[in-house]
Every structure is written in structure tokens, then in C-alpha cells.
């Protein structure tokens, strides 16, 4: 991945802290009737607390320092920001560190949450492009410079953020010549207002910017939704051309270690599957990245299974965002097998990263063998 701050980075984000509304704003916390009293009122109060972050984000990287400073701070990592918010509302963690705009969206939808006014960090957002792809890097930089100069980028941002939301929607020009191929954009569509689902379609700031880039370059845009920590792998391996999902310069380090990380995840994934002594089926079929295992166990409903795994300390998912304490069926499994498929009741998603160990995956396999084997 390459990133040139002058060109790729076209917006600045703030890491904020969400907390229950007995406090102020920089993290999230809650003021529900049955929630524990908030004890986080500033960054200084994070030591010794349970902090929620989205796995693989800059918030994850920065907050990780608290785990090794001797303060007994615990960092809980979630596949989606919304999962962290649900854990916060349930009193499982004390605060969430997340980007400013998603934080504001979560607070707007949850009256028991607030944002502390103190910022946790400032960084530039960027577009991830594979190392060595200098031609695409140059083309996108040129397109971004054009879109910045003609006011398109500002109009897109203003359509989602500020006082004029919804008043300047981006629309592709008519009769665009798209003879220059397809641009595949890898993203994680649970990051409102940058990328999120609306009526079954991925929309948001990043999608509009990518669309405008494609309009400028004469290309067709294809958006691929995936786990956030799989985006670098997708771009580095060539499965996607760009990664646009709140990426920062921190991911340069991830791309430099890509090969070793990929091989590690591939190895522990296969060891996990080899350790299962119960019938299973990998959903989707065909080649896939090793970082996500979408798996079904015949006649074993995913709801009770997730509960038992959660009680045992394993964080897995059905593959979709949680809302109001419920788990929706995976839109990916629906698209693959249909809305009436039994797989919607049996599929679970296991997300892996270079931070996972063979021992963790072995323990999960043993627990699954125990639960389902019984």
C-alpha cells in the first residue's frame, strides 16, 4: 500500500471516546437506568478500565499501549464498531474509542450515549493501494486533485456532515465513457457516514468519492464489503484495487508485514479446521481470504451457539450488525443462498488476524467439538 499525504489524504478524522451520558465526550458511555455509574470523564480516566475498539483500526493500535503499561487496562476488540457500542450499552465495557463521524451517528441513535469533548488523537484518512501499483496511484492522485479543485470533494463531505446534510448529493455525469475497466473497492460497510448500508446498498462518503474518481477516470466501480482487518490483505493480494474505509498511514506497517501475517493466519485457520471432529460446511464456496471463516454446523442453530461461545469467552458473529440487542441474519448468506435458506439459522462468522494464536483457535475448536458433539 502506498499513501501520499498531500494527495491520498483528503480528510482528517478525530478519534473520540464514547461513554454513558453521566459523563462528557471523547469516548462513549451510557446513562440507562440499569447501567453502572460512568467513571470515564477524560482520557486520563482510561487507565484500569475496559476499553472497546474496532479490531484493526487506529483506535485499536493506539489504545493497545494501555495493555502493557501496568495499569490493568483491558482492551476488548470487536469486528464492528456497532458491536462495541452494544457491549458498552450492556455494561460489558467502560468506553469506546472510535472515529468522530461514526461516534456522532451512534450517539444520535442512542440517547443513553454521549461523546467526551476531549479528542483522543488526530490523523489523516487515506486510500490504500498496493505497493508497486504506481500507475493507479498516479491516476487516483490526479483524479482527487481534480475533484478537490472543482469542489466535488467538499460537496460530497457537506452532503453527509454539517448543517446541509442531504442537500448536495453526488450524481454521476451522463454518458460517462467507462472503457478503462473496473475499480474494485474493498471496504467495511459499518462506518457511517463513510460507508454503510441503506436499503441493501452500500452508500456513504467513501462510496461517493470512489464513484467520482471512477467517473473522472472512465471506470466502473465495484464495491466489496469485508471485515476491516481483511482489507489490506485484499488490496495486497490483488483481490481489490483500493481499500477505502477510514484507512490511515498506520496501515503502511501492516502492508509491509503482509506476507508473514497472511501465512500465519492461513496456518492457524487450517489448524482450526483440522481440529474439528464434528461435521461442518464452509459457506460461500470457491477461493477466499483466510481471515474470515463463515461456517455452518448442520442442525445447530447459530443463536444458542453464539450464546454458549460468548459465555466461554469466544467472540464470533452471525455476520451482520447487531441492532437493539438482536442479531440480524447475514446479508451475505442471504445473497448467496436466498432469504429462506436454513444457512441463515446455522452460519457463524469467525474473524482472524495476525494477533490470533494457534492456541486460541485450538481452544475454540475444542469448545465447538464439546458443544456440538454433546
LINFENWO-V448333 format. One record per helix or strand of 3 or more residues. SS is the DSSP state (a for helix, b for strand). FROM is the first residue (numbers start at 0). LEN is the number of residues. If there is no record, write none. Layout:
ss,from,len
SS,FROM,LEN
SS,FROM,LEN
This chain:
ss,from,len
b,11,9
b,27,3
a,42,4
b,49,5
a,57,11
b,73,5
a,80,9
b,94,5
a,99,10
b,112,3
b,120,4
b,125,4
a,133,16
a,151,9
b,181,6
b,194,4
b,200,3
a,204,13
b,219,6
a,227,10
b,241,6
a,250,6
a,257,18
b,291,5
a,301,10
a,330,7
a,342,4
b,346,5
a,357,16
